[in-house]
Amino acid sequence: MSGHEEIESRRRFLKLAVGTAAAAALVSGLPRVARADDLPHVSEADPTAKALGYVEDATATKDPKHKPGDTCANCQFYTGAATGYGPCQLFPGKAVNAKGWCISHTAKQA
């Protein structure tokens, strides 16, 4: 192998090593996207939940603002699945019950 080929080989290796290290640093530095399963569930005892009149089961509320059929699952602030728990914009970093309800319920637009 000539001196020139050796230098080119070394350069290729260094470029690959630097590129790999940069990619690894970038990937490990990206924020992890939370899944609904990872979020803590909102408790009815939570101060925000109390302020918004949140209940785990919409059928259990006696609030006069509640309309039959209104649940978190059909609210514009809820972004989870139709069943189980999912994220709600009113409770950042927490999940609410799809069957729940609060006074901020706003029906999703069709």
Backbone hydrogen bonds, N-H to C=O, Kabsch-Sander energy under -0.5 kcal/mol:
donor,donor_aa,acceptor,acceptor_aa,energy
6,E,2,S,-2.0
7,I,3,G,-2.0
8,E,4,H,-2.2
9,S,5,E,-2.3
10,R,6,E,-2.3
11,R,7,I,-2.5
12,R,8,E,-2.4
13,F,9,S,-2.2
14,L,10,R,-2.6
15,K,11,R,-2.6
16,L,12,R,-2.3
17,A,13,F,-2.6
18,V,14,L,-2.7
19,G,15,K,-2.5
20,T,16,L,-2.5
21,A,17,A,-2.3
22,A,18,V,-2.5
23,A,19,G,-2.3
24,A,20,T,-2.4
25,A,21,A,-2.3
26,L,22,A,-2.3
27,V,23,A,-2.6
28,S,24,A,-2.3
29,G,25,A,-1.2
30,L,26,L,-0.7
30,L,27,V,-0.8
34,A,32,R,-0.5
38,D,35,R,-1.4
39,L,35,R,-0.8
39,L,36,A,-0.8
42,V,95,A,-2.8
46,D,43,S,-1.7
50,K,46,D,-2.8
51,A,47,P,-2.2
52,L,48,T,-1.9
53,G,49,A,-0.5
53,G,50,K,-0.9
54,Y,49,A,-2.7
55,V,101,W,-2.4
58,A,56,E,-0.5
58,A,99,K,-3.1
60,A,57,D,-2.1
61,T,58,A,-1.1
66,H,63,D,-1.5
70,D,67,K,-2.3
72,C,100,G,-2.1
73,A,98,A,-2.3
74,N,71,T,-1.1
75,C,72,C,-2.0
76,Q,106,T,-3.2
78,Y,75,C,-1.1
79,T,87,P,-2.7
80,G,87,P,-0.5
86,G,96,V,-2.2
88,C,94,K,-0.9
89,Q,77,F,-2.3
91,F,88,C,-1.4
94,K,91,F,-2.0
95,A,40,P,-2.6
96,V,86,G,-3.0
98,A,84,G,-3.2
100,G,97,N,-2.2
101,W,55,V,-1.8
103,I,52,L,-3.1
105,H,102,C,-1.8
108,K,74,N,-1.8
